[in-house]
Amino acid sequence: MRRYLLRQLVQLIVVIIGISILAFSILHVIGDPVTLLLPQNAGKEEYARYKHLMGLDQPIWVQYWKFATRAVQGDFGKSWYGNTPAFPLVIERMPATIYLTVSGLGVALLIALPLGVVAALKRHSVVDTFCTMLAVAGQAMPIFWLGIMLIIIFAVRLKVLPASGYGTWQNFVLPAFCLGAFLAPLTMRLVRSGLIEVMNMEFIKTARAKGVGERMVVIKHAFRNACIPVVTVLGLQFGQLLGGAIITETVFAWPGVATLTVDSIRNQDFPVVQCAVVLLALIIVIVNTAVDILVGLIDPRIRTGA
Amino acid sequence: MVRSIALGVALLSALALALPGAAPAQTKDDTVVYALQSDIDTWDPPGSVLRETIILGYNVYDHLAVRDLKTRKVIPNLALSWKVVDDTTWEVKLRQGVKFHDGTPFTAKDVKATFDRVLDPVKKMIARGNHAKIKSVEIVDDYTVRFKTDGPYPLFVERLTAQVMESEKVIREKGDEWMQEHPVGTGPYKLVSWHRKQEHLLVRNDDYWGPKPYYKYVRIRIIPEQATQIAELLSGGVDIIKAVPPDQMDVINKSGSARTGVSPILRTAFIQLDQAARSGPNPFTDRRVRIAVNLAVDQDSIIKHVINGLGDRVATAINPMAFGWDPNLKPYKQDTARAKKLLAEAGFPNGLDVVFNEGPPNVEPGQIQTDDAAIADMTKVGFRVKRNYTGESSVFVARAKEGKLGPMFTWSWGYYSVFDADAILYDIFKCGEFYAYYCNKELDDLIISGRSTLDQKKRTEVYAKAQKLLFDDAAYLYKWGLRGVWGISNRVDYSAPPDEVDRMFLVTPRKK
C-alpha cells in the first residue's frame, strides 16, 4: 500500500508541474501581453518600459521560474481590472463552488444509487424502463433550461424556495438539484450495468450457494464490486461537474469560482485566470488521486498492481 | 450501513456549519431589495463612470445640489444657495449641522478637498472632465465657498448634481485605495458590507439631516442573468430591477405580484464608430462609410418592432430632454441603395469586414435584440460583422477608455444625469477625451464656446450648429433616446426616475 501511495504522489507532482506550465503559457499563446495591456496609442518607449516592468524582456525559462516560485507562495499577481491580488479573489469564491459541487455530487448519488440498484435487480421490468426514460430525459435536458424551469416552478409559482442567492440552506436546494440531475443519469446507468455484470459472476452463485440472504449478496458482494467503475468515472466526471457549475452558478447568481473564471477569461484578466486554472486543476487532480486511492482500498488487486 | 449513515449526517452538518452566517437581523418588512446586473468597480464615485456607481453613490453620499424629479429643476441640497459673484466666480452657501457617517461635521473644508482631489491631474480621476472648468475652490468661512472658473461656466449648477461630497479627513488620512471600499458620505444610507459581485448591504443613517428613509436596510444584489432577476422579482426575492427587456414586460405585468414602470430617461444610445482611429486604421475613418452605416439601419422600425416603441429617435446623440437639443434636425432614413453606392465609392464594392464589440445590456433595455436587428440591416448593404461580446460593464468601459473597442461598439451615455448637451458633447465627441472615438477640431471649438458663455440663447445656437455638424459628418451610428423600464414589486411604491438614479430612500411600502 505504501508503494502505491508513493506512486500516486509522484504522479500528482508531475501533473501539477504540467498544469503550471500550461497556466503560465496562457499569457503567451494569446498574443503579446504588453500590447494587450497598454492603450493602443502608447508609444514605443512606454512599450519597452512596460515590458521591462512586467519582466517580459527576460528569457522564457526565467519568467516561468519566477511565475512558479511566486505561485507556490500564492502570489499570482494583481487582477488587471479589480486592482486586488488574484489569489484571495479566487480563494474567497472557492468555498461556494466546492459546496455546490459536493452537494451536487451528493444529490446525484442519492438519485443514482437506489434507482440504479433497483433497475439492475428488476431488469426489463416497468421500473427499469422508467429509470431508463428518466436517464435519457436527464441526459438530454440542458442544465440552464432545467435551472430556469426549477426557478419558475419552485420560486415563482410555488414560492417555497428562493430563486437565487447564497447563504442559507434554502439557497442550496435548487442549484444542488440542478447540478445533481446533470450527473445522475450517467451514474445511474453505470450502477445498473455494473451490478448486472457482477450479478452474473461465479462468486455471486457461490455466495448464494452458501446460503447468504439475497439482501446481503447484493449489498456486501455485488455492490462493492459494481462500485469500482462508478467511483472511477465519478472522479473523472468531477471536471465535468465543475463545467456544469459554471452554468448553474450563472443561473442562480451563485458567487462561485466557476463564474469568476469565465468572467475573467472574457475580460482577459489573466492573473485571475491563471490562479483559478491552477487551483481548479489542483482540486481535480487531488480528487482523482483520492479516487485512485479509494479504488485501491475497494479492490486490493489494483493497489498491488496484480 | 448505520455507520455510513452516521458518517453522512456528520459530513452534512460539517457542511452546514461551514456555511457563511446570515446577515444582521433584517426582516422582509424593514428591507428593500434592489438588483443590479453587474457590480460596481469602486465605492469612490469620482473614480468611476459606471451608472451603477452613480446610483449607489446617491444612496450613500450627498451632492451640493440635486434634481427635483417632478419639475426636473436643480434645487439646493448640501448647498443652501448659490450666486454669481462675477463672470468667473460662483459663491455657494452650505447647509449647517450635517455630519459624515464617521461623525465629523460637513464644512467648506470638505467641499474644497473633494474638488481639489477630483481636479488633481496626477490622480487621473474619471470625473475630472466634468469639472475641468473649475480653476480653484476657496474657503470664505466654514459654510461659504467660492469657485473660480476658467471663463464663464454656465453648467456650474447642473454639474453640482454630479459630484458627491467626500470627507476631507478621510481623503487626508485614509487615501484613495481605502476609499475604493469604504464610502464615508453624509447620505441617507451607510454601507455595512460588500461581497464583491454578490451583494451590498446598506443601513439607514439615523443621523441623516434630511427626511428619513422608510426602509432600515437596503440589500443590493448582483444577479447577472436577466431571467433570474425577473424570477426573483416575481417570487418576492427582489423589489426593484432595472433595464427590463421589452419582451418581458407582459410577463411582469400579468404576474399579479409586480408591475413595470416606464420613463423617458436622460440616456441616448448609439454605436460608436472609430473615426479617430484610436484602435488603429479602420473603414470608419471614411465619412462615406459612416454615412452608409447610418443609411443601412432602419432604426425607426427597430424602435417600433424590437423594443415596442420604447425609444425616441434622435438625429444625433443629443437627448430630447437635454438643454440644447435641436428638434428641427431630422434623423437619417433607411436608404440601402444609397448606402451601397457610398460603400462602393469608398472602395468597398464587394462589402467589408468589421468587428463589432458589444457590452452587457445592463442599462439599455433590449440591447442585444436591437443589435441583432441592426447587424441584419448592415449585412444587407455589404457589412460582414463579427461580434465580440464582453459580459461585464466595468471591463467593457475600461477597454473603451483605453481605446480598444474600435472599429465599432455599443455605447450609451447617461450624461452623469446632467440635463445639458455639453454633458455628452464634451465626454463623447471632444477630441482626446476618454470615451470619445471622434475627433474634429471644428466641433471642439463649438463645444468650448458652448461651455464658455452664460447666455443661454447663444448656447442654443452653438449646439444647433454642433448637431448639424455631427449629423452631416455621421460621427457615430445614431440610435435613440432611451425609455427605461423598471420592474417594481407590488409590495412597494416607487416611480421610475427620469435621471436614471434609483434612490432607495424614496421607496415606501405600497398603500393598500
Interface residues (C-beta under 8 A of the other chain):
Chain A: P39 Q40 N41 Y81 G82 N83 L89 E92 P95 Y99 V102 S103 I148 I151 I152 A155 V156 K159 P162 A163 S164 G165 Y166 G167 T168 W169 I219 T250 V251 F252 A253 P255 T259 L260 D263 R266 N267 D269
Chain B: M1 L15 A16 A18 L19 P20 A22 A23 D41 Q180 H195 R196 K197 Q198 R221 I222 I223 P224 E225 A227 T228 A231 E232 L234 S235 G236 G237 S255 R278 S279 G280 Y389 T390 G391 E392 S394 V395 A398 E402 G403 K404 G406
